[in-house]
Amino acid sequence: MNIMYRELMDVYNRLYAHFGPRHWWPADTPFEMIVGAILTQNVSWRSASAAIANLKETGLLSLDGLLASGEEELAVLLRPARYHIQKARKLQAFCKVIAEECDGDLGAFLSQDVQTLRRRLLDIYGIGPETADAIILYAAEKPIFVIDAYTRRIFNRLGYFGEKAKYQEMQDFFMKHLPPDVPLYNEYHAQIDALGHNICFKSRPRCEECPVFDLCRMANYHRK
């Protein structure tokens, strides 16, 4: 195994020992996972899950249910997730693709090879690289490493990326040095998010609680 693999797995193992398994993504079905990935854009998971609960309570958490809803009706239910009008449009745009191109068969849509699926997802209104990759990893269960703001922050502080590193550059780095393993990518992303959400804050990080504190170049710089 190469040195970079050992370093990345050292970070992963420390995070896993600290936070335990994250059981991510918290959804009952691939469709619910995709809805959650769209709703959690720019908001916390708590906010997105409140909107999902509204959809469940009204019986609309399905392809047919979302397509049959009026945009305004749907937006009201999505209000907890903020940007509710745009997110109503995004959900319906995704559902229309599944209905029109795959006759409503989400499994058929997700069965495409990784790059074909990724290109198609990125062509859908409101789906960017992070959301597309989350759908591929968690709903389609195909190996692709998801990058988010926490990944950028943490691995910049650890010294692996510059502040202006591109999404593709960071993704390529992880996928070059880690095996194409769906469970590993799943749990690694969840562990990164746990660290970013609970300890490695944008300002005033709680470095004394961090399981990778001694590896952090930013922390060591400020400690000198």
N, C-alpha and C positions, 0 to 999 in steps of 0.2 A: 504494500500500500504506500502511496506517496505521502510526503510530509503534509501537504495541504489537506488531504483526506483525514489524516490523524488529527490535525488541528481542528477541523470542522467537527469531527466526531467528539473531540474533547469538549468543545462548547456544547454540543447537543447532549452529551451524557451528563454534564454538570446541570444543565437546565432540567433535564428529565428527572434527575435525582432530587432537585429542589422543588419542582412543581408537580411531579407525578404525571401520569397520562392525562391528556386534556380532553379526550373523547370528542374531538373536533372533526367534522362539522356537526353541531347539534340540530339534526333534522330527522324526521321520520321517513322521508322519501327523497329521491333525487330531485323531484320537482320542488319540494319545499326548500331543499338546499339552494336551488337556483334562485328562487324567490328571495331567500335570505341574503344571498350574495349581492343581489341588485339593491335590496333595501338597506343593507348595511353600508352602502357607499357614503362616505363623509359623515357617518354617525356611529355611535356605539352600538354594540350588539344588543344591549338592553333596549334601545329605541327600536331597532329593527324587529326584535322578537315581540314587542308590544303590538306592532303593526301586523305581524303574522298572526298573533292571537286574535286580532279583530277579524282577519280573513277567515280563520277557522270558525269563529263564533257565528259568522254569517253564512258559512257554507260555501265560501267563494274561493277557497284555496285549491283550485284545480284549473287546468287549462280551459275547460269550458266555462267555469265560473268567472274567471278573469276576463275572458273574451266577451261574455254576455253582459258584463257590468258596464254601466256608463262611466265615462272618464271622471266626471264630478263625483259620482257615488263612490267610485274606487278611491279617489284622492282623499275623501273624508276618512276612510278606513285606514289609510296610510299616513295620516297626519303625524302619529308619534315618530315616524321615521324621517320627518322633515323633508323638504323638497318634494312634497307629496304629489303635486301635479306632474312634475317631471317623472317621478318614479312610477306613477300610474301609467304614463305613456311608455316608459321603458318596459314594464311588465307586459303590457299588451303588445308591444312590438315584438318581444321575444315569443310570446304565445302565438302570434300570427304566423311567424316563420315555421314553428312546429306544426301548426294546423295546415298551412298551405303547402309546405315542402315535404312533410313526412306524414301527412294524413293524421295528425295528432299523436303520432307515435314518438314519444320522447326518447325511448330506448334506441330506436332506429337513428335518430339524430345524433345521440351520444356515441353510437357505435362507430362513427367515422374515425379514421386515423387522426392522430394528434394534430398534425399540421393543417389538415383539411378542416377539422373541427375548429381549430383556433382561428383560421382565416374567416370562416363563416360567422363565428361569434363576434369577431371584431367588426364585421360588416353590419351588425344589428345595432340599431339606435340605442345609445346609452350603455353599451358594453365596451369597456376599455381593457387593456392587457391584464390588470389585476383581477377583474371580475371574470374575464374569459378563462384565465388560468385556474382560478378557484373552481369554476364549473368543471373544467377538464379534470382537475385532481380529485375533487370531492364528489362530484356527481357522476362523471364518466369513469372515474377511478383509473385514470391514465397518468403516467409519470411526467409531470411538469412541475417545476419549482415555482411557487407563488411568491412574488415580491410585493411588499407593502411598505408603508412609511416606517413601521417599526424595524423592518429589515434594514432599511437604509440608515436609520438612526443608530441602531446597535452596531452594525458592522462598519459604519464609519467610525464610531467611537473605539471599536476594537482595532481599527487601523487597516481594514481590508479594502474600503472604498473611499474615494473622495466625496465631498458633499454634493458634487454635480454629476455623479455617476448615473448613467442612463439605466433604465429598467432592463433593457436587453443585456447590457454589460453585466449587471448583477446576476440576472438569471443564468446567463451563460457560465458565470463563475461557479455557481453552485452545481450546475448540471455537469460541468466538466470534472469536478473533483469529488462528486458523490455518485454512487451507482444509481441507475434509473429504477428506484424502488418506491412504489406508491405509499406503503405504510411509513417509510422513513420520511419522505417528503411531506406527508400529511402531518406527522407528529412534530417534525422539525419546525414547520411553519407555525403550528399551534404553540410550541414552546417559545419561539421568538416573540409571538404576540403576547404570551403570558408575561415575559420579561418586560416588554415595552409598556404593557398596560399596568403592571403592578410595581415596577421598580425603576426601569430606565426611562424616566419621564423626559420630556423635551427640555424642561427647565427644572432645576433642583432634583436631579435623580437621587435615589436613595442608595448610593454606592456601597454603603456599609452592609447592605442586605444582599448585594448582588453575588450570585454564585460564580460569575466570571470576572469579578473585580480585579483579580491579580493579572488577568490577561488584557485588561483594558488600557490601551495606550493613552486615552484621554484622562482617565483616572490617575495613571502613573505620572503623566505630565503635570497635573495639578498638585500631585503629592510631593513633587520635588521642591 
